[in-house]
Amino acid sequence: MQLADAESRGGQRRNVSAGAVSLTNKDAVLTVKIDAGHTDGHYELFEVDAPRGPATPLHRTGWGKAYYVLHGRMIVEVEVEGFDLGPGSSITIPPRALHTFTVLSPTTKFLVVSLTCAMGRSTPISTLLCRTAVRSRRLRRRSSRSWVATT
């Protein structure tokens, strides 16, 4: 069962399905599989469904990520190289590397592991979870620095 959230921002529509948050835009549907709140902000896992054609323009992110193709075929461009990926293929994209992808098959579905909580900040729920996780991690670090063992 899918429940449509009344909120729509910049051509993106949030959907809630069995507790999962999805972002839909003209390029793809991103479904949050594991959000930052469950990983203390260390990483997030998304499932991406994309139609044939180019997706986002070449861009950079401040965090590393990895793609794992479930079905379909796509070209992933990283800096000046192109990689043809099919089911079972994976690729890692370093932080600040120029990258994009183009779907070659009618559709493709792939997983994205984002090595930060920043990718999911495009949804209000993920932003809140990310901020909470980062704050919680900072508090734990501070308390661990001031911890004193006694004998």
C-alpha positions in Angstrom: 0.0 0.0 0.0 1.4 3.4 -0.9 0.4 6.6 0.9 1.0 9.8 -0.9 2.3 12.6 1.2 0.6 15.9 0.5 3.9 17.7 0.1 5.5 18.4 -3.3 8.7 20.4 -3.7 10.4 21.5 -6.9 8.8 18.7 -9.0 9.7 16.1 -6.4 7.0 14.2 -4.6 7.5 12.4 -1.3 5.8 9.0 -0.9 5.6 6.8 2.1 5.4 3.1 1.4 5.7 0.6 4.3 7.7 3.2 6.2 10.1 3.9 3.3 10.5 7.5 2.0 10.7 7.9 -1.8 11.7 11.0 -3.8 10.3 11.1 -7.4 11.5 13.5 -10.0 11.9 13.5 -13.8 15.2 11.6 -13.7 14.5 8.8 -11.2 12.8 7.5 -8.1 15.0 7.3 -5.0 13.7 5.1 -2.2 15.5 5.3 1.2 16.2 1.8 2.3 18.4 2.6 5.3 18.4 6.2 6.6 21.0 8.2 8.5 19.1 7.8 11.8 19.8 4.0 11.8 23.6 4.4 11.1 24.4 7.4 13.4 24.8 9.4 10.2 27.7 7.3 8.8 26.0 6.1 5.7 22.6 5.8 3.9 21.3 3.2 1.4 19.0 4.1 -1.5 17.4 2.1 -4.3 17.2 4.1 -7.5 14.8 3.3 -10.4 15.7 5.3 -13.5 14.3 5.4 -17.1 16.4 5.3 -20.2 18.4 8.4 -20.9 20.8 10.8 -19.1 20.1 11.6 -15.5 21.7 14.4 -13.6 24.4 16.6 -15.3 28.0 16.0 -14.4 28.4 17.0 -10.8 30.5 16.6 -7.6 29.5 15.7 -4.1 31.6 16.1 -1.0 31.2 12.4 0.0 32.0 9.1 -1.5 29.4 6.6 -2.8 29.0 3.3 -4.4 26.5 1.9 -7.0 25.5 -1.7 -7.3 23.3 -2.6 -10.3 20.3 -4.8 -9.7 18.9 -4.9 -13.2 19.3 -3.0 -16.5 22.4 -1.4 -18.0 23.9 2.0 -17.5 27.1 4.0 -18.2 28.6 5.7 -15.2 31.0 8.5 -15.9 33.6 9.3 -13.3 35.9 12.2 -14.2 37.0 11.4 -17.8 36.2 7.6 -17.8 33.0 5.8 -18.7 32.1 2.4 -17.2 29.4 0.1 -18.7 27.6 -1.6 -15.8 25.0 -4.4 -15.8 23.4 -6.6 -13.2 25.9 -7.5 -10.4 28.3 -4.8 -11.4 29.4 -2.1 -8.9 31.5 1.0 -8.9 32.8 3.4 -6.2 32.9 7.1 -6.7 35.4 9.0 -4.6 34.5 12.3 -2.8 34.6 15.4 -5.0 34.9 13.3 -8.3 33.0 14.6 -11.2 30.3 12.0 -12.1 26.9 11.2 -13.7 25.1 8.2 -15.2 23.1 7.4 -18.3 20.6 4.5 -18.5 21.0 2.4 -21.6 18.2 -0.2 -21.1 14.5 0.8 -20.9 15.0 1.1 -17.1 17.6 0.3 -14.5 17.4 -0.3 -10.8 20.5 0.1 -8.6 21.5 0.6 -5.0 23.5 3.6 -3.9 25.5 3.6 -0.7 26.2 7.2 0.4 29.1 7.4 2.8 27.5 10.2 4.8 24.0 11.4 5.7 24.2 14.3 3.2 22.6 12.6 0.2 19.2 12.1 2.0 19.0 15.7 3.2 16.7 16.4 0.2 13.8 15.2 2.4 12.8 16.9 5.6 12.6 13.6 7.4 16.2 12.6 6.4 17.5 16.1 7.2 16.1 15.8 10.7 17.5 12.2 11.1 20.9 13.3 9.8 21.1 16.3 12.2 20.0 14.1 15.1 22.6 11.4 14.2 25.4 13.9 13.8 24.5 15.7 17.1 24.3 12.3 18.9 27.7 11.2 17.5 29.3 14.5 18.6 27.9 14.2 22.1 29.2 10.6 22.4 32.6 11.8 21.2 32.7 14.6 23.7 31.7 12.3 26.6 34.2 9.7 25.5 37.0 12.3 25.6 36.2 13.4 29.1 35.8 9.8 30.4 38.3 9.0 33.1 39.1 5.4 34.2 39.7 4.9 37.8 41.4 1.9 39.4 
